Amino acid sequence: MFVPKLPENCLLKKTKDKISLNIFKQTLKNFGNLSVVIVDYRGSLFLSNFFTMTEIINLGITSIESLYFKRKPYENHEAIYIISCCEESLNKISEDFYKNKEKKKVPLYKSFHIFTLDEINDDFMNLILEKKEFDMIKYIKTLKQIMIKFIPIDKNIFSFGNDENFNSLYNLYEDNEIMNKINISKLVTICQCLNNYPNIAYFSPDKKCKSLAEKINSELKKYFPKKTKKNGILLITTRLIDFTSPIQFSLIYQNVVFELLKKKNDNYYNKILLDIEKDGKKEKKEFNLDYRCEIYNKYKNMGMYDVFKKYDDDFKDFKKSDIGKLHNIKKDENIDEVFALKNVSKFHYLSDSYSQVLNISLNLNKKMGNRHIKDLLEFHQKIISKIDNKGKKISDKEILSFLKDNIKLFGKNDIKRLLCLIRYNYPNIELNDELYEKFKKNIGEFSASEKKVINFFNKDKCLKNKDVIEQLYQNLVSYREKNNYNTNEESENEDDKSYLYIKESNLTTLCDMCSKNKLPNSFFSFVEKAENLPKKNLKINLGALGNNQPDEEDINNTQNLILFNIGGISNYEIASLERGVEIGQIGLNLILGGNKIYNHEEFFDEIKNYLNKDDKIIKLEEKQPKEITEAKKSKGKKDNEEQKVEINIDNEKDSRGKDSNEQLNNITNSLSDDSDKK
C-alpha cells in the first residue's frame, strides 16, 4: 500500500520515529525474533492513532493480537505488549502461561517486552512481583513507560480528547489542580517528542493560563539540560479569546466538510460519514481525512465551489498521465511493465483519493440542498461587522427585521447559529417569545435547552474578564487593518454561489503576531525572559501545517509555534490557521491543538452539558492509571439508582472505547489481509 511521506519537521513524523525507535527497532535489534504485538483496548487505539498496518508490517511485525483473546504459543519469538498500567491488563498477561505436556506452566512466548501507556508506579511493580507461581519477572526483558499522551489528528494538529471542557474553562471542578496536572503532562510530552524547549507565553489576564504556563515551564526545566537553548514559542490561550469562532460560517472546503459530514459523538476528529452507492445499494461508510488523503489535502484550503470546478480538470489530467493510464493496463500493450509494477500501488492510492473527494462532493451537494448560501454568508458578515454593504452602521432593529423577513431562506440550524451571533454582538436585542413563535411557524420550535444555549452567548454570561477580552479584540482588529488583511474575499469562480466569506480568527492573528515577534505585552506575558524569538522579517513557506516538504535550509531555520487553546479548538479555526500558514502570513512551523476539537454542533453540546450541571461543583478523583472520574450522584429514572459518569482525559474507555473490540478485530483482520497481499 502506498503511503505518502511525512515532512521531517512535523509533530506526527517526529512522534512516529520516537515510537518506532524505542518500541520496535531497539527491541528487534537487541533480541531479534520479534513478530508478535499484543495490545489491550488502549494499546489498540494508541497504535491505530500513529500507524497504518503497512507501516507496522514494515517494522517487522507480522501479527497484532488482542490481550483478551486466546492465542497460539510462539515459544521461540519475543512478544511486545502495549498496555494500560493497571491490574486488569497485568492479570491478562499472567494468563499467557499455559501447562505443557509435563504439566509445568510455561509462557506463550520466549520473553515479554512490556510498554505501558501510563507512568509505572509502585503498585504496578508490586503486582508483577506477586506473580510468583510462574516467576513472571524472569521472562520480562523490557519494562518501559510510553510518555505520549496526546491524540494526533494530522501532521501538526493534536487533541487531548477531553470531554466536558467547559467545566474546566469555568472552574466548575472542585480541584482544578488535577485537571491542570493532566494538561501539563500532555503538553510536556509534545515538547519532548519535538525535542523542543520553547519560550512559554500565555494570556496574562487569565489565571488558568498563567498557572498552566508556569507549571509546564517548571516541568520542562527538569527534562531539558541546563545549557539547552530555548527556541520557538509555546503559546497558551483560552476559548474565551474568540468565543464565537466555532459557530462561524465559511465556505473553506475543509470547514464545510467537517461541519456537515463529521461523524457525531466520535473522538476520531478527522473521521467523516458518507452515503455511498455501490451496486445499486446505498450504504454508509467511514473515511479518515488525514495526511494520507493527497487529493483532499490539495483542495482543503480552497473555496468549496472552486473545488467542484477544479476537481473535473485535475481528474482529466490524472487519467491522461502515465500513472493514470494504468487503469487500462490489461488492454494497453504499450504500458511498460517495470513502470507498472513500481507505480501500481500509487495508482490505486490516487484513484481512491479522487473517488473519496468525489463522494465528499456528492454528499456536500445533498447536505447543502437549497440553502441560500450567499444570503446566509452576507447576513453573517453584517452581524459580525455591524456594517451594511454601503458602509453604514446597522441598528438593532435592522438586524432583527432582516432576520424576520428572511426566515424561510435559512434552515433551523443556520438560524440557531445566527441567533447566537446576534446575542453575542447585539446584547441589547431581546429574543422574546414573539420572535420564537414566528420561528415555530416557519422552521420549527426551539426547545428550552436550545434557548438556554442561545442566551448563554450574552457576553456577561459566557465571558470572564469581558472588558479585557473586548480590549484585546479591538487590538487584534487594529492590527489586521494596519496589515491590510482582507476579511472578505471573492473566489475565482464568477458564479454567485461561490461567494467565499473568510473571517480571520483571533487565534490566526495571534499566531501572525508571534511569528513577527509582536505579541501585545498588555495581554500576553512570557514565563521567563524570552530567548531566540523569531525575527520580525522571518518568512518560511512550510505549507499548510506541514503539508509541504521543506528543504534542508528551512528545517534548520524553522522555529516551532505550539498553540494550545484551553477549552478546545474548532474546525473553523483550524481552517483559518492553515490558510494563514499556506499564504505565508504565519512564518513558523505551526503545531496546534486543544483539549478537544469540535464543529459547531459539538460546541453547542459542550455548552448544553455545562449548563445542565446547574453550577454544581464537580468532585474530581485522581486514580491509577491517571484518569479523571466524575462522581455524580443523581436520581435515576428508575429505582433512584446512583449513576457514575466517566470523563476520560487519558483516552481510556472514552466515547471511542465502546468501539475498541470492533476496532481491534479490524486491526487484526486488516493486518492479515495486508500480509496476504505482501
C-alpha positions as a printed Julia matrix, in Angstrom:
678×3 Matrix{Float64}:
   0.0     0.0     0.0
   1.34    3.42   -0.99
   1.7     5.89    1.92
   2.89    9.49    1.29
   5.98   10.66    3.17
   5.62   12.94    6.16
   7.67   16.18    6.35
  10.68   15.81    8.65
   9.72   18.71   10.92
   6.09   17.78   11.66
   4.87   16.53   15.06
   3.42   13.27   13.72
   6.68   12.26   11.96
   8.84   13.0    15.0
   6.47   11.11   17.29
   6.24    8.08   14.98
  10.04    7.98   14.73
  10.28    8.08   18.54
   7.79    5.21   18.93
   9.4     3.14   16.15
  12.86    3.51   17.65
  12.04    2.95   21.31
   9.47    0.18   20.97
  10.1    -1.77   17.79
  13.59   -1.14   16.38
  15.54   -1.32   19.64
  13.7    -4.46   20.78
  14.27   -6.09   17.41
  17.93   -5.09   17.4
  18.63   -6.3    20.97
  16.59   -9.5    20.98
  15.63  -10.49   17.41
  12.83  -12.93   16.51
  10.24  -10.23   17.08
   6.95  -10.83   15.29
   4.04  -10.5    17.73
   2.47   -7.41   19.32
  -0.26   -7.86   21.93
  -2.48   -4.91   22.8
  -5.3    -4.13   25.23
  -8.06   -1.6    24.44
  -5.9     1.47   24.84
  -2.94   -0.2    23.14
  -5.04   -0.82   20.02
  -6.15    2.83   19.96
  -2.58    4.0    20.51
  -1.19    2.02   17.57
  -4.02    2.93   15.19
  -3.55    6.63   16.06
   0.01    6.64   14.76
   0.49    3.77   12.28
  -1.11    2.11    9.29
  -1.0    -1.69    9.02
   1.55   -1.47    6.2
   3.87    0.63    8.36
   3.64   -1.88   11.21
   4.45   -4.77    8.86
   7.47   -2.83    7.56
   8.74   -2.58   11.15
   9.0    -6.38   11.23
   5.69   -7.21   12.92
   3.6    -9.94   11.34
   0.81  -10.23   13.89
  -1.15   -7.9    16.17
  -3.29   -9.8    18.67
  -5.74   -8.91   21.4
  -4.76   -9.37   25.02
  -8.3   -10.59   25.7
  -8.39  -13.49   23.21
  -6.76  -16.91   23.29
  -3.55  -17.01   21.27
  -1.21  -19.62   19.8
   2.17  -20.11   21.5
   5.33  -18.84   19.75
   7.93  -20.2    22.12
  10.89  -19.03   20.03
   9.64  -15.49   19.47
   9.76  -12.29   21.53
   6.47  -10.54   22.24
   5.74   -6.85   22.72
   2.85   -5.84   24.99
   1.4    -2.33   24.69
  -0.99   -1.97   27.61
  -2.51    0.26   30.29
  -0.66    0.32   33.6
  -3.42   -1.44   35.52
  -4.15   -4.68   37.34
  -6.64   -5.94   34.74
  -4.09   -5.92   31.91
  -1.38   -7.45   34.08
  -3.71  -10.28   35.1
  -4.37  -10.96   31.42
  -0.62  -11.19   30.78
  -0.31  -13.7    33.62
  -2.81  -15.88   31.74
  -0.22  -16.18   28.94
   1.35  -19.06   30.86
  -0.03  -22.48   29.95
   0.62  -26.02   31.12
   2.84  -28.04   28.78
   2.98  -31.84   28.45
   4.94  -32.07   31.69
   2.19  -30.01   33.36
   4.55  -27.13   34.04
   3.44  -23.57   33.45
   5.41  -22.06   30.59
   4.92  -18.78   28.7
   3.41  -18.49   25.23
   6.46  -16.52   24.11
  10.19  -16.63   24.65
  10.16  -13.37   26.64
   7.96  -10.35   27.31
   8.64   -6.7    26.44
   6.04   -4.6    28.26
   5.38   -0.97   27.32
   2.8     0.84   29.45
   0.75    3.87   28.37
   0.9     5.35   31.9
   3.6     6.03   34.45
   4.78    2.84   36.11
   4.05    3.1    39.83
   4.9     1.06   42.9
   1.52   -0.69   42.9
   2.12   -2.0    39.38
   5.63   -3.22   40.28
   4.29   -5.0    43.36
   1.65   -6.74   41.23
   4.41   -8.13   39.0
   6.41   -9.37   41.98
   3.32  -11.09   43.38
   3.07  -13.39   40.35
   5.35  -15.96   41.98
   3.59  -19.13   40.88
   5.23  -18.88   37.45
   8.0   -16.34   38.17
   6.73  -13.72   35.69
   9.59  -11.32   36.32
  12.04  -13.9    34.96
  10.51  -13.56   31.49
  10.15   -9.76   31.41
  13.13   -8.42   29.45
  11.78   -4.88   28.97
   9.5    -2.73   31.14
   9.1     0.85   29.94
   6.5     3.6    30.09
   5.48    5.37   26.88
   5.13    9.06   27.7
   2.99   10.05   24.71
  -0.35   11.3    25.93
  -1.9    13.18   23.03
  -4.01   12.16   20.04
  -2.52   13.08   16.64
  -5.23   14.4    14.32
  -2.98   15.26   11.4
   0.65   16.17   10.73
   0.75   19.16   13.08
  -2.63   19.0    14.84
  -3.22   17.33   18.19
  -6.0    16.84   20.73
  -6.19   15.61   24.3
  -9.6    14.01   23.76
 -11.1    15.68   26.84
 -14.86   15.77   27.28
 -16.77   18.47   29.11
 -14.15   21.21   28.57
 -16.42   23.96   29.84
 -16.35   22.53   33.36
 -12.62   23.22   33.33
 -12.93   26.52   31.45
 -15.31   27.98   34.04
 -13.64   26.4    37.1
 -16.58   24.08   37.8
 -14.25   21.4    39.12
 -13.63   21.31   42.86
  -9.95   20.55   42.39
  -8.65   22.2    39.23
  -5.1    21.1    40.11
  -5.9    17.58   38.85
  -7.11   18.92   35.5
  -4.07   21.22   35.36
  -1.72   18.33   36.1
  -3.12   16.26   33.25
  -2.83   19.1    30.72
   0.74   19.77   31.9
   1.88   16.17   31.43
   0.37   16.03   27.95
   1.88   19.32   26.77
   5.27   18.29   28.15
   5.17   15.06   26.09
   4.56   17.14   22.93
   7.69   19.22   23.63
   9.62   16.01   24.34
   8.52   14.42   21.06
   9.59   17.57   19.18
  12.78   17.74   21.26
  11.94   21.43   21.6
  12.48   23.62   24.68
  10.2    26.56   23.88
   9.69   30.01   25.36
   6.29   29.9    27.06
   3.85   32.78   26.53
   0.33   32.95   27.95
  -2.79   35.12   28.05
  -1.89   37.01   31.25
  -5.36   38.21   32.43
  -6.48   34.58   32.8
  -5.17   32.89   35.99
  -5.69   29.43   34.49
  -3.37   30.24   31.54
  -0.74   31.67   33.9
  -0.81   28.69   36.28
  -0.58   26.19   33.42
   2.31   28.08   31.76
   4.38   28.34   34.96
   4.0    24.66   35.81
   4.84   23.5    32.27
   7.95   25.67   32.38
   8.94   24.04   35.69
   8.49   20.51   34.25
  10.44   21.3    31.08
  13.34   22.58   33.19
  13.58   19.14   34.8
  13.61   17.39   31.42
  15.99   19.53   29.34
  19.66   20.02   30.4
  20.52   23.42   31.91
  22.55   24.56   28.92
  19.75   23.83   26.43
  18.85   26.98   24.49
  15.2    27.85   24.21
  13.79   28.0    20.72
  10.34   28.82   19.36
   7.2    29.56   21.38
   4.53   27.61   23.27
   1.51   29.95   23.28
  -1.25   29.18   25.81
  -4.6    30.84   25.1
  -8.22   30.26   26.07
 -11.52   29.64   24.3
 -12.79   32.92   25.78
 -10.48   34.96   23.5
 -12.66   34.08   20.5
 -15.84   32.55   21.83
 -17.89   32.65   18.6
 -15.4    31.18   16.11
 -16.78   27.61   16.49
 -20.19   28.78   15.17
 -18.9    30.97   12.32
 -19.83   30.23    8.68
 -17.21   29.7     5.99
 -17.02   28.06    2.57
 -13.44   26.91    3.03
 -13.65   23.32    1.8
 -12.33   21.52    4.89
 -14.53   23.61    7.19
 -17.68   22.72    5.21
 -16.7    19.02    5.14
 -16.29   18.74    8.93
 -19.28   20.97    9.73
 -21.65   18.86    7.63
 -20.14   15.37    7.34
 -18.17   14.75   10.53
 -19.16   11.61   12.4
 -21.04   12.63   15.53
 -20.06   11.65   19.07
 -16.77   10.21   17.96
 -13.3    11.23   19.14
 -11.75   10.39   15.78
 -11.75   14.08   14.93
 -10.89   13.57   11.26
 -13.5    10.87   10.62
 -16.44   11.62    8.31
 -19.52    9.58    7.44
 -20.59    9.39    3.78
 -23.55    7.9     1.91
 -22.08    5.66   -0.8
 -23.93    3.97   -3.62
 -22.47    0.59   -4.59
 -24.03   -1.94   -6.97
 -27.31   -0.05   -6.79
 -27.39   -0.21   -2.99
 -26.84    2.69   -0.61
 -24.62    2.27    2.41
 -22.87    4.46    4.97
 -19.09    4.39    5.01
 -16.5     6.0     7.29
 -13.42    7.81    5.99
 -10.46    9.28    7.84
  -9.31   12.58    6.33
  -5.64   12.98    7.24
  -2.25   13.42    5.56
  -2.77   10.19    3.59
  -5.64   11.75    1.55
  -3.49   13.56   -1.0
  -6.23   14.97   -3.24
  -8.35   16.18   -0.31
  -5.29   17.9     1.19
  -4.65   19.6    -2.14
  -8.12   21.17   -2.07
  -8.9    21.65    1.61
  -7.95   25.35    1.86
  -9.82   26.36   -1.29
 -13.41   27.6    -1.58
 -15.92   24.77   -1.8
 -17.34   25.69   -5.21
 -13.85   26.23   -6.61
 -13.03   22.66   -5.57
 -16.01   21.33   -7.54
 -14.72   23.08  -10.65
 -11.03   22.22  -10.22
 -11.73   18.57   -9.48
 -13.01   17.92  -13.02
  -9.9    19.46  -14.62
  -7.49   17.64  -12.3
  -9.17   14.26  -12.76
  -8.97   14.6   -16.55
  -5.25   15.39  -16.24
  -4.77   12.39  -13.94
  -6.35    9.99  -16.45
  -4.03   11.32  -19.17
  -0.9    10.97  -17.01
   1.42    7.94  -17.15
   0.21    6.67  -13.77
  -3.42    7.33  -14.65
  -3.13    5.22  -17.8
  -2.54    2.16  -15.63
  -6.31    1.71  -15.39
  -6.02    0.29  -18.92
  -3.13   -1.96  -18.03
  -4.89   -5.1   -19.36
  -5.84   -3.51  -22.68
  -2.92   -1.16  -23.36
   0.11   -3.15  -24.53
   2.3    -0.02  -24.66
   2.46    0.33  -20.87
   5.93   -0.52  -19.55
   5.72   -3.5   -17.15
   8.53   -2.26  -14.9
   6.87    1.17  -14.61
   3.55   -0.53  -13.9
   4.98   -2.7   -11.11
   6.63    0.3    -9.46
   3.59    2.56   -9.66
   0.5     0.34   -9.46
   0.27    0.95   -5.69
   0.39    4.71   -6.22
  -2.22    4.44   -8.98
  -4.68    2.71   -6.63
  -3.9     5.24   -3.91
  -4.59    8.24   -6.19
  -7.68    6.61   -7.71
  -9.11    6.0    -4.24
  -8.24    9.56   -3.24
 -10.06   11.04   -6.26
 -13.02    8.74   -5.61
 -13.11    9.89   -1.99
 -13.25   13.59   -2.95
 -15.99   12.83   -5.49
 -18.09   11.1    -2.81
 -17.5    14.01   -0.43
 -18.67   16.47   -3.08
 -21.82   14.44   -3.81
 -22.65   14.29   -0.1
 -21.99   18.02    0.34
 -24.33   18.89   -2.54
 -27.01   16.76   -0.92
 -26.47   18.33    2.52
 -26.38   21.9     1.21
 -29.68   21.36   -0.61
 -31.42   24.59   -1.49
 -29.78   26.68    1.23
 -29.3    30.31    0.17
 -25.58   30.34    0.82
 -24.83   33.82   -0.45
 -27.64   35.42    1.62
 -26.57   33.44    4.68
 -22.93   34.49    4.43
 -23.77   38.12    3.72
 -26.06   38.31    6.74
 -23.41   36.58    8.86
 -20.91   39.21    7.74
 -23.29   42.04    8.7
 -23.77   40.62   12.2
 -20.01   40.42   12.78
 -19.01   43.76   11.23
 -22.21   45.67   12.17
 -21.88   47.48    8.83
 -24.03   47.08    5.69
 -22.89   46.93    2.05
 -22.83   50.75    1.83
 -20.6    51.12    4.89
 -23.47   52.32    7.1
 -23.77   51.13   10.71
 -26.57   48.58   11.2
 -29.03   49.17   14.04
 -30.55   46.53   16.32
 -33.93   46.95   14.61
 -32.47   46.41   11.13
 -30.74   43.18   12.18
 -33.93   41.69   13.62
 -36.0    42.95   10.7
 -33.7    41.27    8.18
 -33.82   38.02   10.13
 -37.63   38.02   10.33
 -38.01   38.82    6.62
 -35.65   36.02    5.53
 -36.52   33.19    7.92
 -37.64   30.92    5.08
 -34.24   31.25    3.35
 -32.38   29.57    6.2
 -32.69   26.23    7.99
 -33.26   25.88   11.74
 -29.61   25.04   12.41
 -28.48   28.15   10.5
 -30.98   30.32   12.4
 -29.69   28.95   15.72
 -26.12   29.93   14.85
 -27.23   33.37   13.65
 -29.19   33.96   16.86
 -26.12   33.08   18.94
 -24.04   35.57   16.94
 -26.74   38.24   17.37
 -26.92   37.58   21.12
 -23.11   37.98   21.35
 -22.71   41.06   19.12
 -26.01   42.83   19.91
 -26.56   42.37   23.67
 -29.45   44.87   23.76
 -31.62   42.88   21.34
 -34.37   40.98   23.11
 -35.04   37.48   21.79
 -38.63   37.26   23.04
 -41.42   34.7    22.79
 -42.97   36.56   19.85
 -39.82   36.05   17.8
 -39.58   32.35   18.71
 -43.25   31.92   17.82
 -42.5    33.23   14.34
 -39.67   30.71   14.03
 -42.0    27.94   15.16
 -44.41   28.62   12.27
 -41.66   28.62    9.63
 -38.77   26.36   10.72
 -39.91   24.53   13.86
 -39.91   25.09   17.6
 -36.78   25.77   19.65
 -36.6    23.67   22.82
 -36.0    25.17   26.26
 -32.4    23.84   26.27
 -31.73   25.38   22.83
 -32.99   28.76   24.05
 -30.77   28.39   27.11
 -27.72   27.8    24.89
 -28.56   30.83   22.71
 -28.96   33.08   25.78
 -25.6    31.88   27.11
 -23.91   33.8    24.27
 -24.64   37.02   26.14
 -21.13   38.36   26.87
 -21.95   38.86   30.56
 -22.6    35.11   30.85
 -20.03   33.49   28.56
 -17.01   35.77   29.14
 -14.86   36.2    32.18
 -12.88   39.47   32.11
 -15.29   40.81   29.48
 -13.7    44.28   29.33
 -10.2    42.84   28.84
 -11.43   40.48   26.09
 -13.07   43.37   24.23
  -9.9    45.48   24.51
  -7.87   42.59   23.09
 -10.38   42.18   20.25
 -10.01   45.87   19.32
  -6.23   45.46   19.41
  -6.42   42.49   17.0
  -8.83   44.31   14.65
  -6.49   47.32   14.58
  -3.53   45.02   13.77
  -5.44   43.4    10.91
  -6.38   46.78    9.45
  -2.79   48.06    9.62
  -1.54   44.97    7.82
  -4.27   45.21    5.15
  -5.68   41.74    5.75
  -8.85   41.31    3.72
 -11.57   39.62    5.73
 -13.88   39.38    2.72
 -12.77   37.6    -0.4
 -14.35   36.62   -3.67
 -13.42   33.23   -5.07
 -12.1    32.9    -8.61
 -15.35   31.34   -9.78
 -17.75   34.01  -11.08
 -20.85   32.04  -10.09
 -22.85   33.85   -7.41
 -22.87   30.71   -5.25
 -19.09   30.74   -4.94
 -19.02   33.88   -2.78
 -16.38   32.97   -0.2
 -16.52   34.59    3.21
 -13.43   34.23    5.37
 -13.16   35.87    8.78
  -9.65   35.57   10.15
  -9.94   34.02   13.6
  -8.36   35.76   16.59
  -6.04   32.77   17.02
  -4.74   33.27   13.46
  -3.97   36.93   14.18
  -2.18   36.0    17.43
  -0.05   33.39   15.62
   0.75   36.01   12.97
   1.88   38.37   15.76
   4.0    35.61   17.31
   5.78   34.9    14.04
   6.7    38.61   13.78
   7.52   38.98   17.49
   4.66   41.45   18.01
   2.54   39.87   20.75
   0.83   42.71   22.68
   2.57   42.99   26.08
  -0.55   44.28   27.8
  -2.33   40.94   27.18
   0.45   38.34   26.87
   3.48   37.59   29.04
   6.41   35.18   28.96
   7.08   32.99   31.99
  10.8    33.81   31.77
  12.89   36.18   29.71
  12.45   35.04   26.11
  15.4    33.76   24.05
  15.87   33.28   20.3
  12.49   34.75   19.39
  11.51   34.8    15.7
  12.95   37.64   13.65
  10.38   40.17   12.52
  11.1    39.56    8.85
  11.13   35.75    9.12
   9.07   34.07    6.4
   9.49   30.39    5.65
   6.98   28.63    3.43
   6.24   25.3     5.07
   2.82   24.81    3.5
  -0.4    24.38    5.47
   0.63   22.89    8.82
   3.44   20.84    7.39
   1.72   19.81    4.13
   4.79   20.65    2.04
   8.21   19.05    2.36
  10.57   21.93    3.34
  14.14   21.95    2.1
  17.1    21.4     4.44
  17.74   25.11    4.96
  14.13   25.65    6.02
  14.3    22.78    8.53
  17.45   24.21   10.13
  15.94   27.71   10.36
  12.48   26.62   11.44
  11.13   27.61   14.81
   8.07   25.89   16.22
   4.98   27.75   17.36
   2.97   25.37   19.56
  -0.53   26.76   20.12
  -2.63   25.26   22.91
  -6.17   26.58   23.41
  -7.76   25.81   26.81
 -11.37   24.81   26.2
 -10.76   23.25   22.78
 -10.27   24.42   19.21
 -12.79   24.45   16.36
 -12.67   23.22   12.77
 -13.28   26.82   11.67
 -10.13   27.99   13.49
  -8.06   25.14   12.07
  -9.16   26.15    8.54
  -8.3    29.79    9.24
  -4.9    28.91   10.74
  -4.0    26.53    7.9
  -4.83   29.23    5.39
  -2.61   31.68    7.33
   0.31   29.25    7.11
  -0.3    28.46    3.44
  -0.2    32.1     2.3
   2.95   32.8     4.36
   1.18   35.0     6.91
   2.43   32.77    9.78
   6.14   32.23    9.23
   6.66   29.47   11.79
   6.16   25.72   11.93
   2.68   25.87   13.49
   1.62   22.97   15.73
  -1.84   23.47   17.13
  -4.39   21.77   19.33
  -6.58   21.92   22.41
  -8.41   19.82   24.98
 -10.77   18.83   22.18
 -11.53   19.58   18.52
 -15.16   20.24   17.61
 -17.53   21.54   14.94
 -20.46   23.86   15.74
 -22.83   21.04   16.79
 -20.31   19.56   19.23
 -19.6    23.06   20.55
 -23.31   23.54   21.27
 -23.31   20.15   23.04
 -20.37   21.29   25.21
 -22.32   24.38   26.29
 -25.5    22.37   26.85
 -23.68   19.84   29.08
 -22.09   22.67   31.05
 -25.4    24.47   31.58
 -27.1    21.24   32.69
 -24.66   20.99   35.6
 -26.72   23.7    37.32
 -23.49   25.28   38.59
 -22.83   22.38   40.96
 -19.21   21.8    41.86
 -17.9    18.51   40.45
 -15.55   16.49   42.59
 -12.54   15.02   40.8
 -10.59   11.98   41.87
  -7.2    11.0    40.57
  -6.74    7.29   40.01
  -4.15    4.9    38.62
  -3.85    4.74   35.68
  -4.25    8.5    35.53
  -7.77    9.35   34.59
 -10.48   11.67   35.79
 -13.7    10.27   37.15
 -16.65   12.5    37.78
 -18.58   11.07   40.7
 -22.07   12.29   40.06
 -24.9    11.17   42.32
 -28.27   11.77   40.84
 -31.72   10.26   40.99
 -32.17    7.86   38.09
 -35.36    7.49   36.14
 -35.79    4.04   37.64
 -35.37    2.89   41.25
 -33.41    6.07   42.17
 -30.16    4.4    41.11
 -26.81    6.06   41.72
 -25.07    6.76   38.42
 -21.4     7.19   37.69
 -20.28    9.16   34.67
 -16.72    8.76   33.5
 -14.89   11.7    31.96
 -11.87   10.35   30.16
  -8.79   12.5    29.88
  -6.14    9.91   29.1
  -8.27    8.31   26.4
  -9.24    5.12   28.27
 -12.75    3.8    27.64
 -13.99    7.13   26.32
 -16.54    7.56   23.57
 -14.09    5.7    21.36
 -13.73    2.88   23.86
 -17.08    1.36   23.02
 -15.76    0.61   19.54
 -12.5    -0.86   20.81
 -13.44   -4.54   20.36
 -14.65   -3.88   16.86
 -11.58   -1.79   16.06
  -9.23   -4.42   17.47
 -10.82   -7.04   15.24
 -10.5    -4.68   12.28
  -6.81   -4.14   13.04
  -6.16   -7.88   13.18
  -8.19   -8.58   10.03
  -6.58   -5.73    8.12
  -3.14   -6.94    9.12
  -3.81  -10.45    7.89
  -5.23   -9.05    4.63
  -2.18   -6.86    4.16
   0.12   -9.78    4.92
  -1.54  -11.86    2.21
  -1.08   -9.06   -0.32
   2.53   -8.53    0.72
